Amino acid sequence: MNFSDNKATFSENNKIFIIASVVMLAVMSIYTLKSLHGTLWIKQLAWFMLGAFSIVIAIKMTHNFFYHYAYLFYLLGLALLFLVSVFGTKHFGAIRWIHIGIINLQPSEIAKPLIILAVSRYLSDHQENRPLRLVHFLFAAAIVALPAFLVIMEPDLGTAIIMLSILLLVIFVAGIDKRIFFAMIILTFSAIPIIWKFLKGYQKARIIEFINPGSDPLGSSFQSVHSQIIIGSGQLFGHPLGSVFPWSNFLPQSSSDFFFALFAYQYGFVGILVLIAIFWLLISRFIKRAQNAEDNFSRYFIIGFTIIFSISLFFNIGMTLGLVPVVGITLPLASYGGSSIIANMISIGIILSK
């Protein structure tokens, strides 16, 4: 067997590991949601089935297809975000969804992979094996900042933070001049008072609660405090499979933002270790895929998606444990939410395409 055969075999094994990890997360997500009253688990099953179809379609496409239409997809994402402000419906005090028949579409989730596509194409066209010039860095930053600004206006600070993390792809992978990097750090810290001024009241309350835990147990601290209690009550092995989750009134967002707490209660510390191991396996396979990518566009996309996937994991698990402020970020491929599932699975399909 020659080198090319070895590489092909590795690629196929890598693909199998990624698909198997996604299937395991889907099964764990659906079964965990069954502990809640209602039919969320059935809806989640439907979303994963649609997501599986999306993966198949994306795999059938080529990297050249996504490269060629990257900017068009980006414009589609911007259009969807703009439509939210015109036709969006309000839920939990924010306008983040577009109601289409029986479906609530969250464009900010769909926009994430579309932004990565556009940034990846721009970097692959202008990266010259040296740090990006200032003009190219500013263009790449603008590609990320424009949709992030539209999301902040919804308001959805958590998703905007995830979008802005795509800039890490530009800074640490494509590379920028050290002077630009240090200027960014200075500007970011200098802008904190201005950013604080424009934050919503509940966003300020969450940050204050993070600095002073339990300061408002019946208000901004309510879900954070109970999340930590629920995680601890899962103990080592959790509770009998199929049992009804008794904490629903104390954790209203247990199916989405605080899914990790629901999972920890159901499966205990051992279950948490298994869940984290699956995520670790998935991320490690993404990295292997990036290392063996045949072109910069594919490599940049895989790394960009891995960055936002990993940061979403960190923030979601961190906020349920009280390690970071509550910012409303779901657990990828686990929390309930059709838009998030479809966006993540399309991205994985792109990663697995040739």
VEXDREN-2710 file (C-alpha; in Angstrom, 1 decimal):
% VEXDREN-2710
k/r/px/py/pz
1/MET/0.0/0.0/0.0
2/ASN/1.5/3.3/-1.0
3/PHE/1.3/6.7/0.8
4/SER/-1.8/7.9/-1.1
5/ASP/-3.6/4.7/-0.1
6/ASN/-2.6/5.2/3.5
7/LYS/-3.8/8.8/3.4
8/ALA/-7.2/7.8/1.8
9/THR/-7.6/5.1/4.5
10/PHE/-6.9/7.6/7.3
11/SER/-9.4/10.1/5.7
12/GLU/-12.1/7.4/5.7
13/ASN/-11.4/6.4/9.2
14/ASN/-11.5/10.0/10.3
15/LYS/-14.8/10.5/8.6
16/ILE/-16.2/7.4/10.4
17/PHE/-15.1/8.7/13.8
18/ILE/-16.7/12.1/13.2
19/ILE/-20.0/10.6/12.0
20/ALA/-20.0/8.1/14.9
21/SER/-19.4/10.9/17.4
22/VAL/-22.3/13.0/15.9
23/VAL/-24.6/10.0/16.1
24/MET/-23.7/9.3/19.8
25/LEU/-24.3/13.0/20.7
26/ALA/-27.7/12.9/18.9
27/VAL/-28.8/9.7/20.7
28/MET/-27.7/11.2/24.1
29/SER/-29.5/14.5/23.4
30/ILE/-32.8/12.9/22.4
31/TYR/-32.8/10.4/25.2
32/THR/-32.0/13.1/27.8
33/LEU/-34.8/15.4/26.5
34/LYS/-37.2/12.5/27.1
35/SER/-36.9/13.2/30.8
36/LEU/-38.7/16.5/30.3
37/HIS/-42.5/16.8/29.9
38/GLY/-43.8/17.3/26.4
39/THR/-42.6/16.4/22.9
40/LEU/-39.3/18.2/22.7
41/TRP/-37.5/14.9/22.2
42/ILE/-39.6/14.1/19.2
43/LYS/-38.9/17.5/17.6
44/GLN/-35.2/17.1/18.4
45/LEU/-35.3/13.7/16.6
46/ALA/-36.9/15.4/13.6
47/TRP/-34.2/18.1/13.6
48/PHE/-31.4/15.5/13.7
49/MET/-33.0/13.6/10.8
50/LEU/-33.1/16.8/8.8
51/GLY/-29.5/17.5/9.9
52/ALA/-28.4/14.0/8.7
53/PHE/-30.0/14.9/5.3
54/SER/-28.1/18.2/5.4
55/ILE/-24.8/16.4/6.0
56/VAL/-25.3/14.0/3.1
57/ILE/-26.1/17.0/0.7
58/ALA/-23.0/18.9/1.9
59/ILE/-20.7/15.9/1.5
60/LYS/-21.9/15.5/-2.1
61/MET/-20.7/19.0/-2.8
62/THR/-17.0/19.8/-3.3
63/HIS/-14.8/22.3/-1.6
64/ASN/-14.6/24.2/-4.9
65/PHE/-18.4/24.7/-4.8
66/PHE/-18.3/26.2/-1.3
67/TYR/-15.2/28.3/-2.3
68/HIS/-16.9/29.6/-5.4
69/TYR/-20.2/30.6/-3.7
70/ALA/-18.7/31.6/-0.3
71/TYR/-19.5/35.3/-0.7
72/LEU/-23.0/34.6/-2.0
73/PHE/-23.7/32.4/1.1
74/TYR/-22.4/35.2/3.3
75/LEU/-24.7/37.8/1.7
76/LEU/-27.6/35.3/2.3
77/GLY/-26.6/35.2/5.9
78/LEU/-26.6/39.0/6.1
79/ALA/-30.0/39.1/4.4
80/LEU/-31.5/36.7/7.0
81/LEU/-30.1/38.7/9.9
82/PHE/-31.6/41.9/8.4
83/LEU/-34.9/40.2/8.0
84/VAL/-35.0/39.4/11.7
85/SER/-35.3/43.1/12.4
86/VAL/-38.2/43.4/10.0
87/PHE/-40.2/40.2/10.4
88/GLY/-38.7/38.7/13.5
89/THR/-40.8/37.4/16.4
90/LYS/-40.0/38.2/20.1
91/HIS/-39.2/35.4/22.5
92/PHE/-37.8/35.9/26.0
93/GLY/-37.5/39.7/25.4
94/ALA/-35.3/39.4/22.3
95/ILE/-36.1/39.3/18.5
96/ARG/-33.9/36.5/17.2
97/TRP/-36.3/34.3/15.3
98/ILE/-38.2/34.3/12.0
99/HIS/-41.4/32.4/12.1
100/ILE/-41.9/30.3/8.9
101/GLY/-45.0/28.1/9.1
102/ILE/-44.4/25.7/12.0
103/ILE/-40.6/26.5/12.1
104/ASN/-38.9/29.1/14.2
105/LEU/-35.6/29.9/12.3
106/GLN/-32.8/31.6/14.2
107/PRO/-30.7/33.2/11.4
108/SER/-27.8/34.0/13.8
109/GLU/-27.1/30.3/14.1
110/ILE/-27.3/29.7/10.3
111/ALA/-25.0/32.7/9.7
112/LYS/-22.1/31.3/11.7
113/PRO/-20.8/28.8/9.1
114/LEU/-21.6/31.3/6.3
115/ILE/-19.3/33.8/8.0
116/ILE/-16.5/31.2/8.3
117/LEU/-16.9/30.4/4.6
118/ALA/-16.5/34.0/3.6
119/VAL/-13.5/34.6/5.9
120/SER/-11.8/31.4/4.8
121/ARG/-12.1/32.4/1.1
122/TYR/-10.8/35.9/1.8
123/LEU/-7.8/34.6/3.7
124/SER/-7.1/31.9/1.2
125/ASP/-7.1/34.6/-1.5
126/HIS/-4.9/37.1/0.3
127/GLN/-2.7/35.1/2.8
128/GLU/0.8/35.2/1.3
129/ASN/2.8/33.0/3.7
130/ARG/3.4/36.1/5.9
131/PRO/1.4/38.1/8.4
132/LEU/-1.6/39.7/6.9
133/ARG/-1.2/43.3/5.8
134/LEU/-3.3/45.9/7.7
135/VAL/-5.8/46.4/4.8
136/HIS/-6.4/42.6/4.5
137/PHE/-6.9/42.3/8.3
138/LEU/-9.4/45.1/8.3
139/PHE/-11.4/43.5/5.5
140/ALA/-11.4/40.1/7.2
141/ALA/-12.4/41.8/10.5
142/ALA/-15.3/43.7/8.7
143/ILE/-16.6/40.4/7.3
144/VAL/-17.0/39.2/10.9
145/ALA/-18.0/42.4/12.6
146/LEU/-20.9/43.3/10.3
147/PRO/-23.1/40.2/11.1
148/ALA/-21.9/40.3/14.8
149/PHE/-23.2/43.9/15.0
150/LEU/-26.6/42.9/13.6
151/VAL/-26.8/40.0/16.2
152/ILE/-25.9/42.4/19.1
153/MET/-28.9/44.5/18.0
154/GLU/-31.3/41.6/18.5
155/PRO/-29.9/41.5/21.3
156/ASP/-27.9/38.3/21.5
157/LEU/-24.5/39.0/23.1
158/GLY/-23.6/35.3/23.5
159/THR/-23.9/34.5/19.8
160/ALA/-22.2/37.7/18.9
161/ILE/-19.2/36.7/21.1
162/ILE/-19.1/33.3/19.2
163/MET/-19.1/35.1/15.9
164/LEU/-16.3/37.5/16.9
165/SER/-14.2/34.5/18.0
166/ILE/-13.9/33.8/14.3
167/LEU/-11.3/36.6/14.4
168/LEU/-9.0/34.1/16.2
169/LEU/-8.8/32.3/12.9
170/VAL/-7.5/35.5/11.4
171/ILE/-5.1/36.4/14.3
172/PHE/-3.5/33.1/15.2
173/VAL/-3.9/31.0/12.0
174/ALA/-3.5/33.4/9.1
175/GLY/-1.3/35.6/11.2
176/ILE/-1.2/39.4/11.7
177/ASP/1.6/41.8/12.5
178/LYS/2.5/42.0/16.2
179/ARG/1.8/45.7/16.2
180/ILE/-1.7/45.2/15.0
181/PHE/-2.2/42.5/17.6
182/PHE/-1.1/44.7/20.5
183/ALA/-3.2/47.6/19.1
184/MET/-6.2/45.4/19.2
185/ILE/-5.6/44.4/22.8
186/ILE/-5.3/48.1/23.8
187/LEU/-8.4/49.1/21.9
188/THR/-10.4/46.2/23.3
189/PHE/-9.6/47.1/27.0
190/SER/-10.1/50.8/26.2
191/ALA/-13.6/50.1/24.8
192/ILE/-14.8/48.2/27.9
193/PRO/-16.5/51.3/29.5
194/ILE/-18.2/52.1/26.2
195/ILE/-19.4/48.5/25.8
196/TRP/-20.7/48.5/29.4
197/LYS/-22.7/51.6/28.7
198/PHE/-24.6/49.9/25.8
199/LEU/-25.3/46.6/27.6
200/LYS/-28.9/45.8/28.5
201/GLY/-29.9/45.8/32.1
202/TYR/-30.1/42.0/32.4
203/GLN/-26.7/41.6/30.7
204/LYS/-25.1/43.9/33.3
205/ALA/-26.9/42.0/36.0
206/ARG/-25.5/38.7/34.8
207/ILE/-21.9/40.1/34.8
208/ILE/-22.4/41.5/38.3
209/GLU/-23.8/38.1/39.4
210/PHE/-20.7/36.4/38.0
211/ILE/-18.4/38.7/40.0
212/ASN/-20.5/38.3/43.1
213/PRO/-22.1/34.9/42.9
214/GLY/-25.6/34.5/44.5
215/SER/-26.0/38.3/44.8
216/ASP/-29.5/38.0/43.3
217/PRO/-30.8/34.4/43.9
218/LEU/-34.4/35.2/42.9
219/GLY/-33.3/37.2/39.8
220/SER/-30.2/37.1/37.6
221/SER/-28.7/34.3/39.8
222/PHE/-31.7/32.1/39.7
223/GLN/-30.8/29.7/37.0
224/SER/-27.1/29.8/37.6
225/VAL/-27.5/28.8/41.3
226/HIS/-30.0/26.1/40.6
227/SER/-27.9/24.8/37.7
228/GLN/-24.9/24.1/40.0
229/ILE/-27.2/22.5/42.6
230/ILE/-28.7/20.2/39.9
231/ILE/-25.3/19.2/38.6
232/GLY/-24.2/18.3/42.1
233/SER/-27.4/16.3/42.7
234/GLY/-26.5/14.0/39.8
235/GLN/-23.7/12.6/42.0
236/LEU/-21.6/9.8/40.5
237/PHE/-24.0/7.8/38.3
238/GLY/-27.0/10.1/38.0
239/HIS/-30.6/9.0/38.3
240/PRO/-32.5/6.1/36.7
241/LEU/-32.8/6.4/33.0
242/GLY/-36.2/7.5/31.8
243/SER/-37.0/9.2/35.1
244/VAL/-38.8/12.6/34.9
245/PHE/-36.6/15.6/35.5
246/PRO/-38.1/17.2/38.8
247/TRP/-36.3/20.6/38.6
248/SER/-38.1/22.1/35.6
249/ASN/-39.5/25.0/37.5
250/PHE/-36.1/25.9/38.8
251/LEU/-34.3/25.6/35.4
252/PRO/-36.7/27.0/32.7
253/GLN/-34.0/26.7/30.0
254/SER/-33.0/23.1/30.8
255/SER/-33.6/22.0/27.3
256/SER/-31.4/24.6/25.6
257/ASP/-28.9/26.9/27.4
258/PHE/-28.8/24.7/30.5
259/PHE/-28.9/21.3/28.8
260/PHE/-25.6/20.4/30.5
261/ALA/-27.2/20.6/33.9
262/LEU/-30.1/18.4/32.8
263/PHE/-27.6/15.9/31.4
264/ALA/-25.5/15.9/34.5
265/TYR/-28.5/15.2/36.7
266/GLN/-29.6/12.3/34.4
267/TYR/-26.2/10.6/34.0
268/GLY/-24.0/11.9/36.9
269/PHE/-20.3/12.5/36.9
270/VAL/-19.6/9.4/34.9
271/GLY/-22.0/10.5/32.2
272/ILE/-20.3/13.9/32.1
273/LEU/-16.9/12.3/31.5
274/VAL/-18.4/10.3/28.6
275/LEU/-19.9/13.4/27.1
276/ILE/-16.7/15.4/27.3
277/ALA/-14.7/12.4/25.9
278/ILE/-17.1/12.4/22.8
279/PHE/-16.6/16.1/22.3
280/TRP/-12.8/15.7/22.7
281/LEU/-12.8/12.9/20.1
282/LEU/-14.9/15.1/17.7
283/ILE/-12.6/18.1/18.1
284/SER/-9.4/16.1/17.8
285/ARG/-10.8/14.6/14.5
286/PHE/-11.6/18.1/13.2
287/ILE/-8.0/19.1/13.9
288/LYS/-6.7/16.0/12.1
289/ARG/-8.9/16.8/9.2
290/ALA/-7.5/20.3/9.1
291/GLN/-3.9/19.0/9.2
292/ASN/-4.6/16.9/6.1
293/ALA/-6.6/19.5/4.2
294/GLU/-5.4/19.8/0.6
295/ASP/-5.9/23.6/0.3
296/ASN/-5.9/26.7/2.6
297/PHE/-9.6/27.4/2.1
298/SER/-10.6/24.0/3.5
299/ARG/-8.0/24.2/6.3
300/TYR/-9.3/27.7/7.3
301/PHE/-12.9/26.6/7.3
302/ILE/-12.2/23.5/9.5
303/ILE/-10.1/25.5/11.9
304/GLY/-12.7/28.3/12.0
305/PHE/-15.5/25.9/12.8
306/THR/-13.4/24.1/15.4
307/ILE/-12.8/27.4/17.1
308/ILE/-16.4/28.4/17.4
309/PHE/-17.4/24.8/18.3
310/SER/-14.8/24.7/21.1
311/ILE/-15.6/28.1/22.5
312/SER/-19.3/27.3/22.5
313/LEU/-18.5/24.2/24.6
314/PHE/-16.4/26.2/27.0
315/PHE/-19.0/29.0/27.5
316/ASN/-22.0/26.7/27.8
317/ILE/-20.4/24.3/30.3
318/GLY/-18.7/27.1/32.1
319/MET/-21.9/29.1/32.7
320/THR/-23.7/26.1/34.0
321/LEU/-20.9/25.7/36.5
322/GLY/-20.7/29.4/37.4
323/LEU/-17.2/29.7/35.8
324/VAL/-18.3/32.4/33.2
325/PRO/-21.3/34.8/33.1
326/VAL/-24.6/33.4/31.7
327/VAL/-24.5/34.5/28.0
328/GLY/-27.2/32.2/26.4
329/ILE/-25.0/29.9/24.4
330/THR/-26.3/26.3/23.6
331/LEU/-24.3/23.1/23.9
332/PRO/-23.4/22.2/20.3
333/LEU/-25.2/19.1/18.9
334/ALA/-26.8/18.5/22.3
335/SER/-29.1/21.4/23.3
336/TYR/-32.6/21.6/21.9
337/GLY/-32.7/23.9/18.9
338/GLY/-33.2/23.2/15.2
339/SER/-31.3/26.1/13.7
340/SER/-28.2/25.3/15.8
341/ILE/-28.3/21.6/14.9
342/ILE/-28.8/22.2/11.2
343/ALA/-26.0/24.8/11.1
344/ASN/-23.5/22.5/12.9
345/MET/-24.4/19.5/10.8
346/ILE/-24.1/21.4/7.6
347/SER/-20.7/22.6/8.8
348/ILE/-19.6/19.0/9.5
349/GLY/-20.8/18.0/6.1
350/ILE/-18.6/20.7/4.5
351/ILE/-15.7/19.4/6.6
352/LEU/-16.3/15.9/5.3
353/SER/-16.7/16.9/1.7
354/LYS/-13.9/16.5/-0.9
END
